[in-house]
Amino acid sequence: MKNTLSKSSLTKTEIDTKSVDFDTLKKEFRRSVKSNLLNISFFAKSDMAALACEKKLGSDSIQIYNFFSFQDALRAGFLSYVDIIVLADDFHESSHIKFEQLVQSRLKRRVEIISWDKIDFDKLIDSISNSIENIKKSKASHFFTSRLVGYEEKKVFSSDRLEITSQNEMDETYFENLLQKELSSIPSSQPEALLKRGIEIIKEFKK
């Protein structure tokens, strides 16, 4: 049975889909999947776990770094590229909780944070694998949202309406949350299925 959006959900947005170029959207999505690079940043006093994780995951699409202090990571600008944070050791600069709060306060995009007890490595790999899946789904949702809102902003400016209102921002948040929910059952290892469902959702979205 085809999964369709309810009418009640469709009335909550003002985003228009009529001007979306779906051929271009397909090309851009496939290109983004190929170029997508995930970053995992470890915080540990030894880089052994990070190296073991790199060997275990073994993917060209994943970068793994180990930082020996929170300050080193912040100075290196890791917040601009990090997707998954693994907290293994305590550092005198800050507690794990305060560092998590700092990260979450500075970033609007999704970042997964894992606290590891340094005992069960297989459990850590499972947690990282789950986080990778969550991040890939989040990036797919963000891709469709950013493209759709981009088309909407072009429409707004072309009609001489020079402001983007808070309503547009609510539409963007609502649509991205909706996409995450709708794409949650599709594995990220099936990018064409994600693309197909994403396009279906955009086409179902009506004023």
N, C-alpha and C positions, 0 to 999 in steps of 0.2 A: 504494500500500500504506500502510495506517495505521501511523504510527510509535508504537510502544508501549514503555513502560519495562520493563526486564528485572526478573524477580523478585528477582534478587540485589540490585539497587539499592533495591527497595522495602522490603527487610528492614532497612535501615540507619537507619530513623527511627522515632520513636514518635509523630509528628504524626498526629492523627486528623482526618479530613475530613468526618465525618458531619454536623456542625452548621453547615457552611458555607452561607450564604444566597447562592446563585448569582445570583439576580435583583439583589440589592443590589450584589454584587461587579461585575456587568456595568455597572451605572449608575455606580459609583464609578470604574471603570477608564476609561470613556468621558469622564467629567468630568475625570479627571486628565490625560488626553491633551490635552483642549482647553485646560486651564489650565497645562500644562507649559511652563515658561520656562527656557531654557538660557542660562547666562552664560559668556562667553569673556573672560578677562582677559589683556591684552597687558602685557608688561613691556618698554618701549622708551623711548628718550630723545626720540622724536618719536611723535606719534599718527597719522602719515600711514598706516602699515600698518593700524592698527586701523580708521581711517575707510574705507580702500580695501576692507578685508575686509567691513565693514558694508554698503558699497554693493554688493559682489559677492554676498553671501549674501542680503541684502534680505528678511529675514523678521521678522514681528512677534513670533515666538516665541523670538527670539535677542537677547540684550543683549550689547553689546561695550563693554568699558571699557579704557582704557589707563592704566597706572600708571607713574610716573616713578621709583619706587623701591620696594624690597621693604617698607621700613618704612611707607611711605604706605599700601600695600595691607593690611598687617597691622593698622594703626591703624583703617582703614576697615572692618575685619571681613570682608574679602573671602572668607575661608575658610568663612564661613557660607552662601555662595551660589554660589561658583565651581564650574564644571563642567569647563572647559577652560582651561589655562594655556599661553600662548605666550611663550616666553623668547626675546627678540630681541637685547637688549643686556646687557652685563655692568654690574653695579653694584658700587661699592666695599664695600657692606655685607656681601655674601656672594657666593660662587660659585654658578653654576647648580646644581651637584651638591648643595651644602649646602642650598640653598633647596628643592630637590626633596625632600630627606630630611626637612626641617622640615615641609613640606606633608603628606607621607605619614605622618609620625609623629603628626600632629594630627588626621587625618581617617580615619574608618573606611569612609566611602562612596567610590565610585569617582570619581577625578578624572584626566583625561587631561592629560599634560604634553608639549608640543611644543617642541623647540629648533629655531629657524629661523635659517638662515645669512644672511638678508636679501638673498638673491640671486634665488632662484626663487619668485616670488609664486604662480604657478600650482600649484607643488608644495605650498606652504603651504596653499592653499585645498583641495587634495586631502586633505592631512593633517587639516585641520579637519573636512572633510566626513566622513571616516572616524571621527574622534573623536566627532562628533555622533551618528553611527549607533551607536557603541559605548555612549555615554552613555544614549541612548534605550532601548536593549535592557536596559542595566543597571537603569534606572529601572523598566522594565516587570517585570523579574524581582523587583526589590525590592518593587514594589507587591503582587504575588501572595504573596510570602513574608510581608510584614508583615501582610496581611489574614489569611492562613492561621494564622500564629503568634498573631495577635490572637484569633482564634476559639479556638485551643487554650488560651490563657491564661485566657479566660473560663470554659472548661470546667474547667480546673484549680482556679480559685478557687471556682467554684460547688459543687465537690465537697469543699470545706473543706481542700484541700491548699494550704497558704499559702506554699509556696516554689516558685520556678522553678529547676530544677536546671541544672547545667552540661550535662546531656544535652539539655535544650531548646535551649540555645544552639548545641550541635553540630548538632541537627536543623535549626535555622534556617539555619546556614551551609551545611550539606549541601544543603538544599532550594534555596537561592538559587543555588548553583553549578550544580546540576542544571538549574534553569530557564534560566540563562544559556546553557548548552550546548544545551538543547532549542530555545530561541528564536533561536539564532544564525543559522539559515538563512532566517528570515522578515524581510523589510525592515521597518524602523520606519515606512515610509510606508504599511504595511498594518496599522493598529492592530486592525482587526476580526479579522484572521488571528492576530495575537499574542494577542488575547483568547480566541479559540476554542482555540488550542493551550494557553494557560495553564490554561483550565478543564479541558481534556482531561487535562493532567498532574495537576491536583489530584484529579480523579475517579479516576485510575489509582493514586493514592497510597493504599496500604492499610497497615494495621498488619501 
